[in-house]
Structure formats: structure tokens, C-alpha cells
Amino acid sequence: MQSSDLVVFSALSNGRRSNTVLTSGSPENVFRKIKSSERIAGITLAVKTHWGLKNTDNYALQDPETYHDKPTLSPDDYVVKWESAQRMANDDSTLKTELASKDLFGSADLDADITAGDSTFDVVVKHADLLPGGTHDIFQDGYACRICSHSTAVATDGAEEDFTISGTPTYSGLVVTITRSGTFTNSYTVASGARVSSMIQPTADIEPTKTTPVATTAGDGDVDDTTYPIELDNYGTVEQDWTLTFTDATHYTLSGDTLGTLSSGVIGTEFTETNSDVSRPYFTIPVGFFTGTWAAGDTLTFTTHPATIPIGQLLVVPAGSASLANNVCTTVLGGEAAG
């Protein structure tokens, strides 16, 4: 799997993954520009995106993790992130309500040098809300974290290692003292730009999934989703409730809960519904999937989920913040290719 296979999709207003891939490093690709009046008064913005796959070989991303590479460049503002839900609406107020009950993750600069063998260290956060017990606490007991001193998110210089926070961090001022499980293998310096990021680590691999198809029939019509499972696609499959409605014993029409009525299929032949925006299948029904006798009015329903992690992010610009010109927040998605 290539790095180009890991992409960020914008979210539709209903929160579902769009078919639009955001351009990495492009200005305002996630958060809009902050006006001078908003910076002076202070503002918070919540936005949702989907982080996932577009590889055509359909390998899953195993042991996925996503994190902010480093704090924003601005001296005052900050961004926190959380794992959202596939259908959580992509609007400011809804996302802010969601984040209130979510674990939040972010990044902070190292505050004092670390020597190999250390297990306790200090980072400095930008705002009191990021401190332990704060509204946007980003370092908590049990959190998985990464420390790195790479010059950029994709550079191979410097060093990095992962660890788990052991015990509740403490703080003095904006300096947070953290104890990790185990000890550091490498040394890290403030001068090298070393930083620590808490990570979202979903329990499931990133791959498209579906619910078990449910047949509602007048007779013995059924499906064999074990021997002839519906095939999904990393790029083409989206969040959708699908219904196949039979018009007679062999013919059916397909509709989606937001896509509406699409095409028709016939029992005994392979059926592929194409996501025309990306020229990849929403899904494919193989020959042999349908069993028994079907009749007009019978239905088959199932739901598909895309190969993405839905991520909510909150930009906090405190009142009186310095200029945000050329501000950057870099988010990383990583994992292992299954294949």
C-alpha cells in the first residue's frame, strides 16, 4: 500500500463520506480562514472529515492510528480531534455537542530534554483547557502516544517511539508532567523540535464493511452471503442503506436511502452498481448469491460502511490571538497494509 492510498475525504452535510478527496497541504482544506474580527473576539470551529483508503487492490489498513504531528504554528490557537460517527452531521453545533462526550487528542511540544532510559517527562500545552482535567484534556491515563523529533511528518530524520501514559498526568502552569509505561529508547531534545502526540487507535481495521443482508419474502427466497458474499470496494463503497425490491421472480431494482433509485439487476448474473464519481463499485453481488424462490414485492436490505475513520476536529482561537497567517495543523494516518 502506498502513501497515496491513504487520503482524506470531505464530509457531506449529513456527515457521511463524500467522494471528494482533499488536497494535502492546500490552504483551507479543512478549516476556513479566520477573519480578523473573529481572531480578536475569539472563535471555535468544529469540522468533520473522513480519513481512509482509496487503493484499488482493496487491502485493509491494519492497526490504524491517527494523530496530530505537532501543535499548530500559531502561538495561541490549538486543534483537538476525536473519533466521530459515520452519520454524525457535519455542522458546527452538532459536532461540538458530540465532542463533549468524547476522548480528545492533540499534540504538545517537549518542555525539557529527555535522556534514553527516562520514564517521566514534561510537555508544554498552549492553553489551560488542554491541561489534565481541562475541557480539552489531551493527555490521559492509558492514552497511546507518540514522541518524535522528525523535521516533518514524513521525514526520516530524528527518532520516534510509541508508548502508553501510565497514571494521571500532573501539571504546573502550562507544563504537563507525564509518566509513561516502560522507558525511552532514544533521547529527545527541545532544540530538535521534539513533540508528543496522543493518538486515536480504532479497534477495527480500516476497510469497507456491511451489515448482514435481511430478506423479506413471501416464499423461501434467501441469500448465501457466506459462500457468495457481497463484495465491497475501498474507494467506491459509501455509507448507505440499500434496498433491493423484486419486480418479479428474477428481476429487482436497487435504491439507496440518500442516493434514490439506481439500476436494476437479474438473479443469476453478477450485479455491480458503480459509484460514478470515482468509477469504482459501490458493491458487487456475485452469481450464486440469491437462493430459493423470489416474488414481486420481496425485498433485501443491507447497509454499507466506507473504508474510513470519521474524525471530528475543533479549532480553538482564543480572544486576542496573534495573526494566523500561514498557520498549519498536520494530521497523520498510519497503519500496516494487509496484503
Long-range contacts (C-beta under 8 A, 24 or more apart in sequence): 1-53, 1-55, 1-57, 1-59, 1-61, 1-337, 1-339, 2-55, 3-154, 5-53, 5-54, 5-55, 6-51, 6-52, 6-53, 6-61, 6-333, 6-334, 7-51, 7-52, 7-53, 7-54, 8-49, 8-50, 8-51, 8-331, 8-333, 9-49, 9-50, 9-51, 9-52, 9-308, 10-49, 10-50, 11-48, 11-49, 11-50, 11-90, 11-310, 12-90, 13-89, 13-90, 13-91, 14-87, 14-89, 14-90, 14-258, 15-48, 15-84, 15-85, 15-86, 15-87, 15-88, 15-89, 15-90, 15-310, 16-86, 16-87, 16-238, 16-239, 16-240, 16-258, 17-50, 17-52, 17-86, 17-238, 17-239, 17-306, 17-308, 17-310, 18-50, 19-238, 19-275, 19-277, 19-278, 21-54, 22-49, 30-313, 30-329, 31-313, 31-315, 31-329, 34-315, 34-317, 34-324, 38-317, 39-317, 39-320, 39-321, 39-323, 39-324, 40-319, 40-320, 41-319, 42-317, 42-318, 42-319, 42-320, 42-321, 43-317, 44-96, 44-314, 44-315, 44-316, 44-317, 45-92, 45-314, 45-315, 45-317, 46-92, 46-95, 46-96, 46-99, 46-312, 46-313, 46-314, 46-315, 47-90, 47-92, 47-95, 47-312, 47-313, 47-315, 48-84, 48-88, 48-90, 48-95, 48-310, 48-311, 48-312, 48-313, 49-310, 49-311, 49-313, 50-306, 50-308, 50-309, 50-310, 50-311, 51-308, 51-309, 51-311, 51-331, 51-333, 52-206, 52-234, 52-306, 52-307, 52-308, 52-309, 52-333, 53-206, 53-207, 53-234, 53-235, 53-307, 53-308, 54-234, 54-235, 54-278, 55-234, 55-235, 56-234, 56-235, 56-280, 57-339, 58-207, 58-232, 58-233, 58-234, 59-234, 59-337, 59-338, 59-339, 60-205, 60-206, 60-207, 60-307, 60-338, 60-339, 61-205, 61-206, 61-207, 61-307, 61-335, 61-336, 61-337, 61-338, 62-205, 62-335, 62-336, 62-337, 62-338, 63-201, 63-205, 63-335, 63-336, 64-201, 64-202, 64-205, 64-206, 64-309, 64-333, 64-334, 64-335, 65-144, 65-199, 65-200, 65-201, 65-333, 65-334, 65-335, 66-199, 66-200, 66-309, 66-311, 66-331, 66-332, 66-333, 66-334, 67-105, 67-107, 67-146, 67-197, 67-198, 67-199, 67-200, 67-331, 67-332, 68-105, 68-106, 68-107, 68-197, 68-329, 68-330, 68-331, 68-332, 69-107, 69-148, 69-152, 69-153, 69-195, 69-197, 69-330, 69-331, 69-332, 70-107, 70-109, 70-153, 70-193, 70-195, 70-197, 70-330, 71-106, 71-107, 71-108, 71-109, 71-126, 71-195, 72-327, 72-328, 72-329, 73-326, 73-327, 73-328, 74-321, 74-322, 74-323, 74-324, 74-327, 75-126, 75-322, 76-126, 76-127, 76-317, 76-318, 76-320, 76-321, 76-322, 77-126, 77-315, 77-316, 77-317, 77-318, 77-321, 77-324, 77-327, 78-106, 78-125, 78-126, 78-127, 78-130, 78-136, 78-315, 78-316, 79-106, 79-313, 79-314, 79-315, 79-316, 79-329, 80-104, 80-105, 80-106, 80-130, 80-136, 80-138, 80-313, 80-314, 80-316, 81-105, 81-106, 81-200, 81-311, 81-312, 81-313, 81-314, 81-331, 82-200, 82-311, 82-312, 82-313, 83-200, 83-202, 83-309, 83-310, 83-311, 83-312, 84-310, 84-311, 84-312, 85-310, 86-239, 86-305, 86-306, 86-308, 86-310, 87-239, 88-310, 88-312, 95-312, 95-314, 96-314, 98-312, 99-312, 99-314, 102-312, 103-140, 103-143, 104-136, 104-137, 104-138, 104-314, 105-138, 105-143, 105-197, 105-198, 105-199, 105-200, 106-130, 106-136, 106-138, 106-197, 106-198, 107-138, 107-195, 107-196, 107-197, 107-198, 108-138, 108-139, 108-176, 108-195, 108-196, 108-197, 109-190, 109-193, 109-194, 109-195, 110-147, 110-188, 110-189, 110-190, 110-194, 110-195, 110-196, 111-175, 111-190, 112-190, 113-187, 113-188, 113-189, 113-190, 114-147, 114-184, 114-187, 114-188, 114-189, 114-194, 115-184, 115-187, 116-183, 116-184, 116-185, 116-186, 116-187, 117-183, 117-184, 118-183, 118-184, 119-179, 119-180, 119-181, 119-182, 119-183, 119-184, 120-177, 120-178, 120-179, 120-180, 121-177, 121-178, 121-180, 121-184, 121-196, 122-175, 122-176, 122-177, 122-178, 123-175, 123-176, 123-178, 123-195, 123-196, 124-174, 124-175, 124-176, 125-174, 125-176, 126-174, 127-174, 127-316, 127-318, 128-174, 129-316, 131-171, 131-174, 131-176, 132-168, 132-169, 132-170, 132-171, 132-176, 136-314, 136-316, 138-198, 139-165, 139-169, 139-176, 139-178, 139-196, 139-198, 140-165, 140-168, 140-169, 140-198, 141-165, 141-166, 141-167, 141-168, 141-169, 143-198, 143-199, 144-198, 144-199, 144-201, 145-178, 145-180, 145-196, 145-197, 145-198, 145-199, 146-196, 146-197, 146-199, 147-184, 147-188, 147-194, 147-195, 147-196, 147-197, 148-194, 148-195, 148-197, 149-188, 149-189, 149-192, 149-193, 149-194, 151-193, 152-330, 153-330, 153-332, 158-192, 158-194, 159-186, 159-188, 161-185, 161-186, 162-199, 165-198, 200-309, 200-311, 202-309, 205-335, 205-338, 206-307, 206-308, 206-309, 206-335, 207-232, 207-234, 207-307, 207-338, 208-232, 208-233, 208-234, 208-237, 208-304, 208-305, 208-306, 208-307, 209-304, 209-305, 210-283, 210-302, 210-303, 210-304, 210-305, 211-302, 211-303, 212-302, 213-300, 213-301, 213-302, 214-300, 214-301, 214-302, 215-298, 215-299, 215-300, 216-298, 216-299, 216-300, 216-301, 217-292, 217-294, 217-295, 217-298, 217-299, 218-295, 218-297, 218-298, 219-292, 219-293, 219-294, 219-295, 219-298, 220-292, 220-293, 221-246, 221-290, 221-291, 221-292, 221-293, 221-294, 221-295, 221-298, 222-290, 222-291, 222-292, 223-289, 223-290, 223-291, 223-300, 224-288, 224-289, 224-290, 224-291, 225-289, 227-288, 228-286, 228-287, 228-288, 228-289, 229-286, 229-289, 230-283, 230-284, 230-285, 230-286, 230-289, 230-302, 231-281, 231-283, 231-284, 231-285, 231-286, 232-281, 232-283, 232-304, 233-275, 233-280, 233-281, 233-282, 233-283, 233-284, 234-307, 235-275, 235-278, 235-280, 235-307, 236-274, 236-275, 236-278, 236-280, 236-281, 236-282, 236-283, 237-275, 237-281, 237-282, 237-283, 237-304, 237-305, 237-306, 237-307, 238-275, 238-282, 238-304, 238-306, 239-303, 239-304, 239-305, 239-306, 240-282, 240-303, 240-304, 241-301, 241-303, 242-283, 242-301, 242-302, 242-303, 242-304, 243-299, 243-300, 243-301, 244-299, 244-300, 244-301, 245-297, 245-298, 245-299, 246-294, 246-295, 246-296, 246-297, 246-298, 246-299, 247-296, 248-295, 248-296, 249-293, 249-294, 249-295, 249-296, 250-294, 252-294, 252-300, 267-294, 309-333
